[in-house]
């Protein structure tokens, strides 16, 4: 309160000083008006004096004598001229107080201003003034001057013009009351504030008050600017006013403080309402369901997203307890037991868990629940807060991705078979040619039987028929292996030996190996167990890796005996191998399958992007093979890696769980 009183006293002193300053300003403006009137009156008296100049003189000599007296008495005038109607100079006289007035510039340089003043005088039939102009003097000085032109008429006859040249500094010094200008700054300025003439100035260190008065002359306007230093007042210029002001302002201060408190309270209430509305808007716009429960498991809050999930209104949900109305009836006991276990100790882990909810229409949908303790401002737990995510769309997207992955895998298999079509036709030609030969031989034997039944060698006929069957079975195996590889099947995990996997893809691998003059070698380590896998998918992985390995071997390599045109498929048992996520899988048994080629190897920039979808180094490749291979291996829980082989080439390894 003391600070408030002191502030009021300071304010009162300030207001009193402002009052005194305003009073001084009014007095200054009044003095400026007096000075402006003095100048107007002085100019008017000068006009009367100049009019009498032609009334008392008739010759140029008399005129010059009278003009000399006038210039001695009126220092504000610097020149008097008598000009005829054609503006030719008849007589003139300069002020004796200013020497060498027209040494720097000739009188003709002021002709535009003179002509302007005389034109206005002729139009007004009276004295008129020109605009001010600067006239330089010797020594770098100068004067701001104006011209006054007045028509001269005697007995109704024009005698020309009387021209008086005024000095603006002279007007300030000769036409004013000097007592009013003492200790103050007095200047003439233009309408735009440009200073024209200076009589006195106030030191710039002092703060000043300014008053301005317009002096309207015929043909021009001057601004008289009067400056006065501000007075330094005592603490209380007006004691009575100070006392009354303090009492009044104290009452106003109390009312102001009360009003400020009311405004603050209203602002706080408004901000609180806005914050609540903003939070409510955020909760209503969420797609995540929010649910709050008290310590007795009764629902205290639900947001619109949760109501939309379960198909019930907030009024139906708030206040309800266990069992929850969205629990499937057959899972009520399981959910009740699980809830009791999770809420034991009245603390909840913050990780989420998946569950199944039921809408009011009976439909089921999967959800992810994240629950945490609800703590109030005092740090006391008042219940639990849950966030529920509807996983229906996520499950649908996962299913679409799975189906898309299967379609990509089938597409890759079809693309592989397209590349093998020419090799397949060559491979099938051999058993078909053999069948044709054996059929021709059997037909010849039967023809012989028609003429001489004892000449038919039955053993040769049986052997021909067996050969026909073997070659047909061989062709059938090739066709079946291709059909099994291309056919799209549902995922079926089965237990199969690595050697069987190698044998199943052997006909397809051998097709390309024969054409490229490459030997295929398989090796299964002793004691290697069977693997649990989707047989068709793993065969696709092996076939893709073998094809890539054979295509990496340049055709200009030495013959087979050099050991560089050999592709090796191997399998062995490993333990504690890292899975696809880089984390050790413990002591579980894994089988490692490897495809080793002796090609040109992988460049560092190619190795970085090797598993990127649609990245390929072959002009005819699709860039999906290795990406799909890694996806298939990771779906089995394993990992697909590669490393350089010795003396050259690359080894691709992948792991499958032991069966």
ABEGO torsion letter per residue (X at the ends): XAAAAAAAAAAAAAAAAAAAAAAAAAAAAAAAAAAAAAAAAAAAAAAAAAAAAAAABABAAAAAAAAAAAAAABAABABBBBBBAAGBBABBBBBAABBGAAAABBAAAAAAAAAAAAAAAAAAGBBBBBBBBBBBBBGGBBBBBBBBBBBBBBGGBBAEBBBBBBBAAAAAAAABBAAAABGBBBBBBBAAGBBABBABBBBAABBBBBBBBBBBBBGBBBBBBBBBBBBBBBABABAAAAAAAAAAAAAAAAAAAAAAAAAAAAAAAAAAAAAAAAAAAAAAABABBBBBBBAAGBBABBBAAAAAAAGBBAAAABGBBOBBAABBAAAAAAAAAAAAAAABGGBBBABBBBBBBBBAAGBBBBBBBBBBBBBBAAGBBAEBBBBBBBAAAAAAAAAAAAAAAAAAAAAAAAAAAAAAAAAAAAAAAAAAAAAAAAAAAAAAAAAAAAABAAABBAAAAAAAAAAAAAAAAAAAAAAAAAAAAABBBBBBBBBBBAAAAAAAAAAAAAAAAAAAGBBBBBBBBBGBBBBBBBAAAAAAAAAAAAAAAAAABBAABBBAAAGABBBBBBBBBBBGBBBAAGBBAEABBBBBBBBBBBBAEBBAAAAAAAABBGBBABAABAGAAAAAAAAAAAAAGBBBBBBBBOABEBBBBBBBBBX
